[in-house]
Amino acid sequence: EVQLQASGGGLVQAGGSLRLSCALAGSGFTFDDYAIGWFRQAPGKEREGVSCISSSGGSTYYADSVKGRLTISRDNAKNTVYLQMNDLKPEDTAVYYCAAPSERRWVPPQPLDSSAYHFWGQGTQVTVSS
């Protein structure tokens, strides 16, 4: 079954950096045909869209809360999308998930809306201490 595996989380101090990776696991999915979104969920809070990148990498989208600190990129030759996280804050603490939308070569009209995404995997924990 198609899954997207998020990795690279950990425990860092405020102001520190992490780089998350999203890799394809399973067959039946052409990675470079799909936009990829990053989402996060903190305890007791709703799932929040963080960032999205188009299939080619030519378009990117960010939540206002992370603009200037987080950067999404992709290396289609490696079937991997990255989320570089700099100047981390305690409010960034959450489980981070990556996902692909329902259609190939398509960016959802609301790129940070989780309801448009079909393919998910287990997330990776990011904890930022103060």
VEXFIKOL-366562 format. One record per atom (N, C-alpha, C): residue number from 1; x, y, z. Coordinates in steps of 0.05 Angstrom, whole numbers. Layout:
N
<r k="NUM" u="X" v="Y" w="Z"/>
...
***
This chain:
130
<r k="1" u="17" v="-24" w="0"/>
<r k="1" u="0" v="0" w="0"/>
<r k="1" u="18" v="25" w="0"/>
<r k="2" u="9" v="46" w="-14"/>
<r k="2" u="25" v="70" w="-16"/>
<r k="2" u="24" v="85" w="11"/>
<r k="3" u="48" v="92" w="20"/>
<r k="3" u="51" v="108" w="44"/>
<r k="3" u="73" v="128" w="40"/>
<r k="4" u="70" v="151" w="53"/>
<r k="4" u="91" v="171" w="54"/>
<r k="4" u="103" v="172" w="82"/>
<r k="5" u="128" v="167" w="85"/>
<r k="5" u="141" v="164" w="110"/>
<r k="5" u="156" v="190" w="118"/>
<r k="6" u="148" v="202" w="140"/>
<r k="6" u="161" v="226" w="150"/>
<r k="6" u="182" v="218" w="170"/>
<r k="7" u="205" v="231" w="170"/>
<r k="7" u="227" v="225" w="188"/>
<r k="7" u="243" v="251" w="193"/>
<r k="8" u="261" v="249" w="212"/>
<r k="8" u="279" v="271" w="218"/>
<r k="8" u="272" v="288" w="242"/>
<r k="9" u="251" v="281" w="256"/>
<r k="9" u="243" v="296" w="280"/>
<r k="9" u="262" v="291" w="303"/>
<r k="10" u="258" v="306" w="324"/>
<r k="10" u="275" v="304" w="347"/>
<r k="10" u="269" v="325" w="368"/>
<r k="11" u="287" v="327" w="387"/>
<r k="11" u="285" v="346" w="409"/>
<r k="11" u="306" v="368" w="405"/>
<r k="12" u="298" v="393" w="403"/>
<r k="12" u="316" v="415" w="400"/>
<r k="12" u="308" v="438" w="418"/>
<r k="13" u="328" v="456" w="423"/>
<r k="13" u="322" v="480" w="439"/>
<r k="13" u="310" v="501" w="420"/>
<r k="14" u="296" v="520" w="432"/>
<r k="14" u="285" v="542" w="417"/>
<r k="14" u="308" v="556" w="402"/>
<r k="15" u="303" v="563" w="377"/>
<r k="15" u="323" v="575" w="360"/>
<r k="15" u="339" v="554" w="344"/>
<r k="16" u="336" v="529" w="349"/>
<r k="16" u="351" v="508" w="335"/>
<r k="16" u="338" v="501" w="309"/>
<r k="17" u="350" v="481" w="295"/>
<r k="17" u="341" v="473" w="269"/>
<r k="17" u="338" v="443" w="267"/>
<r k="18" u="320" v="435" w="249"/>
<r k="18" u="317" v="407" w="241"/>
<r k="18" u="310" v="406" w="212"/>
<r k="19" u="316" v="384" w="199"/>
<r k="19" u="307" v="379" w="171"/>
<r k="19" u="291" v="354" w="171"/>
<r k="20" u="266" v="356" w="164"/>
<r k="20" u="248" v="333" w="161"/>
<r k="20" u="249" v="323" w="132"/>
<r k="21" u="245" v="297" w="129"/>
<r k="21" u="245" v="285" w="102"/>
<r k="21" u="218" v="270" w="99"/>
<r k="22" u="209" v="269" w="75"/>
<r k="22" u="185" v="254" w="67"/>
<r k="22" u="192" v="236" w="44"/>
<r k="23" u="191" v="210" w="48"/>
<r k="23" u="199" v="191" w="28"/>
<r k="23" u="176" v="172" w="21"/>
<r k="24" u="177" v="163" w="-4"/>
<r k="24" u="156" v="144" w="-13"/>
<r k="24" u="162" v="116" w="-3"/>
<r k="25" u="141" v="103" w="7"/>
<r k="25" u="142" v="75" w="14"/>
<r k="25" u="119" v="61" w="0"/>
<r k="26" u="125" v="40" w="-16"/>
<r k="26" u="104" v="25" w="-29"/>
<r k="26" u="104" v="31" w="-59"/>
<r k="27" u="90" v="14" w="-74"/>
<r k="27" u="87" v="17" w="-103"/>
<r k="27" u="60" v="29" w="-110"/>
<r k="28" u="57" v="35" w="-136"/>
<r k="28" u="32" v="46" w="-146"/>
<r k="28" u="29" v="76" w="-144"/>
<r k="29" u="51" v="89" w="-139"/>
<r k="29" u="51" v="118" w="-135"/>
<r k="29" u="76" v="130" w="-149"/>
<r k="30" u="71" v="148" w="-167"/>
<r k="30" u="92" v="162" w="-181"/>
<r k="30" u="98" v="188" w="-166"/>
<r k="31" u="120" v="188" w="-151"/>
<r k="31" u="125" v="209" w="-132"/>
<r k="31" u="126" v="236" w="-145"/>
<r k="32" u="140" v="238" w="-167"/>
<r k="32" u="145" v="264" w="-179"/>
<r k="32" u="120" v="275" w="-195"/>
<r k="33" u="98" v="260" w="-195"/>
<r k="33" u="73" v="270" w="-207"/>
<r k="33" u="55" v="284" w="-187"/>
<r k="34" u="63" v="284" w="-161"/>
<r k="34" u="45" v="294" w="-141"/>
<r k="34" u="57" v="317" w="-125"/>
<r k="35" u="40" v="337" w="-119"/>
<r k="35" u="47" v="356" w="-99"/>
<r k="35" u="48" v="342" w="-71"/>
<r k="36" u="64" v="353" w="-53"/>
<r k="36" u="67" v="342" w="-26"/>
<r k="36" u="62" v="365" w="-6"/>
<r k="37" u="46" v="358" w="14"/>
<r k="37" u="41" v="377" w="35"/>
<r k="37" u="52" v="367" w="62"/>
<r k="38" u="59" v="386" w="79"/>
<r k="38" u="67" v="380" w="106"/>
<r k="38" u="45" v="391" w="125"/>
<r k="39" u="39" v="375" w="145"/>
<r k="39" u="18" v="381" w="165"/>
<r k="39" u="29" v="375" w="192"/>
<r k="40" u="18" v="387" w="212"/>
<r k="40" u="26" v="381" w="240"/>
<r k="40" u="2" v="381" w="258"/>
<r k="41" u="5" v="367" w="280"/>
<r k="41" u="-16" v="366" w="300"/>
<r k="41" u="-3" v="364" w="328"/>
<r k="42" u="-10" v="384" w="344"/>
<r k="42" u="-1" v="385" w="372"/>
<r k="42" u="-23" v="374" w="390"/>
<r k="43" u="-16" v="364" w="413"/>
<r k="43" u="-36" v="353" w="432"/>
<r k="43" u="-58" v="373" w="438"/>
<r k="44" u="-83" v="364" w="435"/>
<r k="44" u="-105" v="381" w="440"/>
<r k="44" u="-112" v="401" w="419"/>
<r k="45" u="-98" v="401" w="397"/>
<r k="45" u="-103" v="421" w="376"/>
<r k="45" u="-111" v="407" w="350"/>
<r k="46" u="-123" v="423" w="332"/>
<r k="46" u="-130" v="413" w="306"/>
<r k="46" u="-106" v="410" w="288"/>
<r k="47" u="-108" v="392" w="269"/>
<r k="47" u="-87" v="389" w="249"/>
<r k="47" u="-84" v="414" w="233"/>
<r k="48" u="-59" v="423" w="228"/>
<r k="48" u="-53" v="448" w="216"/>
<r k="48" u="-36" v="444" w="191"/>
<r k="49" u="-44" v="456" w="169"/>
<r k="49" u="-27" v="455" w="145"/>
<r k="49" u="-3" v="474" w="149"/>
<r k="50" u="21" v="464" w="142"/>
<r k="50" u="45" v="479" w="146"/>
<r k="50" u="57" v="489" w="119"/>
<r k="51" u="59" v="471" w="100"/>
<r k="51" u="71" v="478" w="74"/>
<r k="51" u="63" v="459" w="53"/>
<r k="52" u="67" v="467" w="28"/>
<r k="52" u="61" v="450" w="5"/>
<r k="52" u="80" v="457" w="-18"/>
<r k="53" u="87" v="437" w="-34"/>
<r k="53" u="103" v="442" w="-57"/>
<r k="53" u="91" v="427" w="-81"/>
<r k="54" u="91" v="440" w="-104"/>
<r k="54" u="80" v="428" w="-128"/>
<r k="54" u="97" v="405" w="-138"/>
<r k="55" u="87" v="389" w="-157"/>
<r k="55" u="101" v="365" w="-166"/>
<r k="55" u="128" v="372" w="-178"/>
<r k="56" u="130" v="394" w="-192"/>
<r k="56" u="156" v="402" w="-204"/>
<r k="56" u="174" v="416" w="-184"/>
<r k="57" u="163" v="426" w="-162"/>
<r k="57" u="178" v="442" w="-144"/>
<r k="57" u="177" v="472" w="-150"/>
<r k="58" u="162" v="479" w="-171"/>
<r k="58" u="161" v="507" w="-180"/>
<r k="58" u="144" v="525" w="-163"/>
<r k="59" u="126" v="514" w="-148"/>
<r k="59" u="108" v="531" w="-131"/>
<r k="59" u="109" v="520" w="-103"/>
<r k="60" u="110" v="539" w="-84"/>
<r k="60" u="110" v="531" w="-55"/>
<r k="60" u="90" v="548" w="-40"/>
<r k="61" u="80" v="538" w="-18"/>
<r k="61" u="60" v="551" w="-2"/>
<r k="61" u="67" v="547" w="27"/>
<r k="62" u="61" v="567" w="44"/>
<r k="62" u="68" v="566" w="72"/>
<r k="62" u="46" v="578" w="89"/>
<r k="63" u="42" v="566" w="112"/>
<r k="63" u="25" v="579" w="132"/>
<r k="63" u="39" v="605" w="142"/>
<r k="64" u="23" v="625" w="149"/>
<r k="64" u="34" v="650" w="158"/>
<r k="64" u="52" v="646" w="183"/>
<r k="65" u="45" v="627" w="199"/>
<r k="65" u="60" v="623" w="224"/>
<r k="65" u="88" v="612" w="220"/>
<r k="66" u="95" v="602" w="196"/>
<r k="66" u="121" v="591" w="192"/>
<r k="66" u="137" v="605" w="170"/>
<r k="67" u="125" v="624" w="157"/>
<r k="67" u="139" v="638" w="135"/>
<r k="67" u="165" v="651" w="145"/>
<r k="68" u="186" v="647" w="130"/>
<r k="68" u="212" v="658" w="138"/>
<r k="68" u="228" v="640" w="155"/>
<r k="69" u="216" v="619" w="166"/>
<r k="69" u="231" v="600" w="184"/>
<r k="69" u="232" v="572" w="172"/>
<r k="70" u="212" v="564" w="158"/>
<r k="70" u="211" v="537" w="146"/>
<r k="70" u="212" v="539" w="116"/>
<r k="71" u="227" v="521" w="103"/>
<r k="71" u="230" v="520" w="74"/>
<r k="71" u="225" v="492" w="64"/>
<r k="72" u="207" v="490" w="45"/>
<r k="72" u="201" v="464" w="33"/>
<r k="72" u="216" v="462" w="6"/>
<r k="73" u="225" v="438" w="0"/>
<r k="73" u="239" v="432" w="-25"/>
<r k="73" u="236" v="403" w="-32"/>
<r k="74" u="243" v="396" w="-56"/>
<r k="74" u="241" v="368" w="-64"/>
<r k="74" u="263" v="360" w="-83"/>
<r k="75" u="271" v="335" w="-81"/>
<r k="75" u="290" v="323" w="-99"/>
<r k="75" u="276" v="299" w="-111"/>
<r k="76" u="264" v="302" w="-135"/>
<r k="76" u="248" v="281" w="-147"/>
<r k="76" u="265" v="257" w="-155"/>
<r k="77" u="290" v="261" w="-160"/>
<r k="77" u="308" v="239" w="-167"/>
<r k="77" u="311" v="220" w="-143"/>
<r k="78" u="308" v="231" w="-119"/>
<r k="78" u="310" v="215" w="-95"/>
<r k="78" u="283" v="208" w="-83"/>
<r k="79" u="262" v="216" w="-96"/>
<r k="79" u="235" v="212" w="-86"/>
<r k="79" u="231" v="222" w="-57"/>
<r k="80" u="241" v="246" w="-53"/>
<r k="80" u="242" v="257" w="-26"/>
<r k="80" u="234" v="286" w="-26"/>
<r k="81" u="218" v="294" w="-7"/>
<r k="81" u="211" v="322" w="-1"/>
<r k="81" u="223" v="329" w="26"/>
<r k="82" u="234" v="353" w="28"/>
<r k="82" u="246" v="362" w="53"/>
<r k="82" u="231" v="386" w="65"/>
<r k="83" u="233" v="388" w="91"/>
<r k="83" u="223" v="412" w="105"/>
<r k="83" u="246" v="421" w="123"/>
<r k="84" u="260" v="442" w="115"/>
<r k="84" u="281" v="454" w="131"/>
<r k="84" u="268" v="472" w="151"/>
<r k="85" u="273" v="467" w="177"/>
<r k="85" u="260" v="482" w="198"/>
<r k="85" u="282" v="497" w="214"/>
<r k="86" u="282" v="523" w="212"/>
<r k="86" u="301" v="540" w="226"/>
<r k="86" u="287" v="558" w="246"/>
<r k="87" u="303" v="568" w="265"/>
<r k="87" u="292" v="585" w="286"/>
<r k="87" u="267" v="574" w="299"/>
<r k="88" u="269" v="549" w="307"/>
<r k="88" u="245" v="535" w="317"/>
<r k="88" u="236" v="547" w="344"/>
<r k="89" u="210" v="547" w="347"/>
<r k="89" u="197" v="558" w="371"/>
<r k="89" u="181" v="536" w="385"/>
<r k="90" u="177" v="540" w="411"/>
<r k="90" u="161" v="519" w="426"/>
<r k="90" u="134" v="513" w="413"/>
<r k="91" u="121" v="533" w="401"/>
<r k="91" u="96" v="528" w="388"/>
<r k="91" u="98" v="511" w="363"/>
<r k="92" u="122" v="505" w="354"/>
<r k="92" u="126" v="487" w="331"/>
<r k="92" u="124" v="458" w="340"/>
<r k="93" u="124" v="453" w="366"/>
<r k="93" u="123" v="426" w="377"/>
<r k="93" u="97" v="412" w="367"/>
<r k="94" u="100" v="389" w="354"/>
<r k="94" u="78" v="374" w="343"/>
<r k="94" u="88" v="349" w="329"/>
<r k="95" u="70" v="331" w="322"/>
<r k="95" u="76" v="310" w="304"/>
<r k="95" u="72" v="320" w="275"/>
<r k="96" u="92" v="317" w="259"/>
<r k="96" u="92" v="327" w="231"/>
<r k="96" u="87" v="304" w="212"/>
<r k="97" u="68" v="308" w="193"/>
<r k="97" u="61" v="289" w="173"/>
<r k="97" u="65" v="300" w="145"/>
<r k="98" u="72" v="283" w="126"/>
<r k="98" u="71" v="292" w="98"/>
<r k="98" u="49" v="276" w="84"/>
<r k="99" u="38" v="287" w="62"/>
<r k="99" u="16" v="275" w="48"/>
<r k="99" u="16" v="284" w="19"/>
<r k="100" u="2" v="269" w="2"/>
<r k="100" u="-1" v="275" w="-26"/>
<r k="100" u="-31" v="279" w="-32"/>
<r k="101" u="-38" v="297" w="-50"/>
<r k="101" u="-66" v="302" w="-55"/>
<r k="101" u="-79" v="281" w="-73"/>
<r k="102" u="-105" v="285" w="-79"/>
<r k="102" u="-120" v="265" w="-93"/>
<r k="102" u="-114" v="263" w="-123"/>
<r k="103" u="-103" v="283" w="-135"/>
<r k="103" u="-98" v="283" w="-163"/>
<r k="103" u="-68" v="288" w="-169"/>
<r k="104" u="-58" v="275" w="-190"/>
<r k="104" u="-30" v="279" w="-197"/>
<r k="104" u="-27" v="305" w="-213"/>
<r k="105" u="-4" v="317" w="-211"/>
<r k="105" u="2" v="342" w="-225"/>
<r k="105" u="-19" v="364" w="-219"/>
<r k="106" u="-26" v="366" w="-194"/>
<r k="106" u="-47" v="384" w="-185"/>
<r k="106" u="-42" v="393" w="-157"/>
<r k="107" u="-45" v="419" w="-154"/>
<r k="107" u="-43" v="431" w="-127"/>
<r k="107" u="-71" v="438" w="-118"/>
<r k="108" u="-80" v="429" w="-95"/>
<r k="108" u="-107" v="436" w="-86"/>
<r k="108" u="-111" v="466" w="-85"/>
<r k="109" u="-136" v="475" w="-90"/>
<r k="109" u="-142" v="503" w="-88"/>
<r k="109" u="-135" v="515" w="-61"/>
<r k="110" u="-138" v="500" w="-40"/>
<r k="110" u="-129" v="507" w="-14"/>
<r k="110" u="-106" v="488" w="-7"/>
<r k="111" u="-81" v="494" w="-13"/>
<r k="111" u="-59" v="475" w="-11"/>
<r k="111" u="-54" v="465" w="17"/>
<r k="112" u="-63" v="480" w="37"/>
<r k="112" u="-58" v="472" w="65"/>
<r k="112" u="-82" v="460" w="79"/>
<r k="113" u="-102" v="452" w="63"/>
<r k="113" u="-126" v="439" w="73"/>
<r k="113" u="-122" v="409" w="72"/>
<r k="114" u="-122" v="396" w="94"/>
<r k="114" u="-116" v="367" w="95"/>
<r k="114" u="-137" v="350" w="81"/>
<r k="115" u="-161" v="360" w="78"/>
<r k="115" u="-182" v="344" w="66"/>
<r k="115" u="-177" v="338" w="37"/>
<r k="116" u="-160" v="352" w="23"/>
<r k="116" u="-153" v="348" w="-5"/>
<r k="116" u="-132" v="326" w="-9"/>
<r k="117" u="-121" v="315" w="12"/>
<r k="117" u="-99" v="297" w="10"/>
<r k="117" u="-108" v="268" w="15"/>
<r k="118" u="-98" v="250" w="-2"/>
<r k="118" u="-106" v="222" w="-1"/>
<r k="118" u="-85" v="204" w="13"/>
<r k="119" u="-60" v="209" w="8"/>
<r k="119" u="-39" v="190" w="17"/>
<r k="119" u="-23" v="201" w="40"/>
<r k="120" u="-23" v="186" w="62"/>
<r k="120" u="-11" v="194" w="87"/>
<r k="120" u="8" v="172" w="97"/>
<r k="121" u="21" v="178" w="119"/>
<r k="121" u="38" v="159" w="133"/>
<r k="121" u="40" v="167" w="162"/>
<r k="122" u="55" v="152" w="177"/>
<r k="122" u="60" v="159" w="205"/>
<r k="122" u="78" v="183" w="206"/>
<r k="123" u="73" v="200" w="225"/>
<r k="123" u="88" v="225" w="227"/>
<r k="123" u="113" v="222" w="244"/>
<r k="124" u="127" v="244" w="246"/>
<r k="124" u="152" v="246" w="262"/>
<r k="124" u="149" v="268" w="283"/>
<r k="125" u="158" v="262" w="307"/>
<r k="125" u="154" v="280" w="329"/>
<r k="125" u="176" v="302" w="329"/>
<r k="126" u="167" v="327" w="331"/>
<r k="126" u="185" v="350" w="335"/>
<r k="126" u="179" v="362" w="361"/>
<r k="127" u="199" v="365" w="379"/>
<r k="127" u="195" v="377" w="405"/>
<r k="127" u="215" v="400" w="408"/>
<r k="128" u="205" v="423" w="413"/>
<r k="128" u="222" v="447" w="417"/>
<r k="128" u="220" v="456" w="445"/>
<r k="129" u="242" v="456" w="460"/>
<r k="129" u="242" v="463" w="488"/>
<r k="129" u="248" v="493" w="491"/>
<r k="130" u="239" v="505" w="513"/>
<r k="130" u="244" v="533" w="519"/>
<r k="130" u="264" v="536" w="541"/>
***
